[in-house]
Each structure stands twice: as structure tokens, then as C-alpha cells.
């Protein structure tokens, strides 16, 4: 696994910065994309979701399932080393935590609506936004320190994350368009750059990279699939399956 300095030989991973810039642009353009795409556009949602899901199951999780000598859970590796040897359990824990936070926010929203009337509260928006903020910090760090280094992998990772942003953050914006447009998208976009900066400044080692990589995996799966459930009005299975199969084939060929 490459360090930040090894990525370019100069200590400044320009390719990772370019990828971070691309992800920032995608997030800043979410309001414009939403204006051009119907909130119930099944084709758009399924296409983007299919690409993100394919990356998790065809590339990220298989890579994490491979044993890594540098991440071996020996006596000196500590908690990160132990977690690095159990990536699927970490992914499960992240998914459950993500679900629990959103469920608690929805419960708070329902209780306040029952007390004060039918006006929606900001609880779901801010809970989702906080989770996305943490997600983006990890993403920025992982642009510098990847499980499978290389320019091709960086491009594939950027495509998968862009798809995830178009699905997840459009849904986030729909909860509170004004708050997202005025503040949310700028904070979330900046978090990617902050994570990139942390990746340059700090190299926590291979075990940390493997554990951190699981965090986006659980979030991508839940975010992409929750809007693709049958009966949601946003699911177009032929497009979802086609995107998954096509992108999986590309990943396996590279």
C-alpha cells in the first residue's frame, strides 16, 4: 500500500487531489442535478445505485477479505489490527450503527410532530448530514491511502463514490433543500478535502486503511439500496441490474 509521499514521489499526491476535486464538484452540483432530475426518477437512481453497489461487492469487499501481512492481528497491532482481520464484521457494525442513528432521528421527528403538529423537524436531515460528514472524511483519507493503489483504482473509486453522492446526497437535499444548498453541501464537500489533507499529514498504516475502507462500504450499501426497495417508486430493476453487471464485468476485467 502506498504512502502519501510514495504516491507521487514528491509527498503531494496530485492524482488523489484531482479525485478529491472531482468529488467536491459532484457534491456542489447536487442542487443543479436535482433540478434536472425528477425526485422519483427511477432510471437515474437505479443507474447510480447499481454502479456504487457493484464496486462494493466486486472490488472493495473482496480486496478487504484478502489477508494482509502488514495488517496481521499480532500482539503489537492493537484494536485496529484485530478489526482489520474481520472486515465483514466491521461492515456489519457500521451498517447497524448507520441504521440506528437514522432510526433514532426518525423517532425524534415523529415524537416532535405528534407534540407540535405535522411540520417535519430537522432531525433526519442533520442526523444524515452528520453521518455523511464522517463518511466524507474517510473518503478523503482513502483517496491518498488505498487498499489497492494505482491510477486505475483511483478512477474506479472516484466513479463509485460519485454515484453514491448522486444517490445519497440528492436524497439528503430532498429532506431540507434550503439547508443543504446554503450550508450542507459546502461542509460536506470541504470534508473530502480535509480528509485528503489528513491523508497527506498522517499515515496510520495498512490496518487503519483496511478498517477505514469498510466504513464507506457499509454506508454505500445502505444508502444505495434503501431507495431501491420494491414499491419505493424509485426502483428500476433492469437498470439497477444492468449497471451492476456491466460495472462488475469492467472491475473483473481490470
Secondary structure, DSSP 8 states (H G I E B T S, - for coil): ---TTTTTSSS--HHHHHHHHHHHHHHHTHHHHHHHS-TT-HHHHHHHHHHHHHHIIIIIHHHHHS--GGG---TTTHHHHHHHT-HHHHHHHHHHHHHHHHHHHHHHHHHHHHHH-S---SHHHHHHHHHHHHHHHHHHHHHHS-SS-SHHHHHHHHHHHHHHHHHHHHHHHHH-HHHIIIIIHHHHHHHHHHHHHHHHH----HHHHHHHHHHHHHHHHHHHHHTSSTTSS---HHHHHHHHHHHHHHHHH-
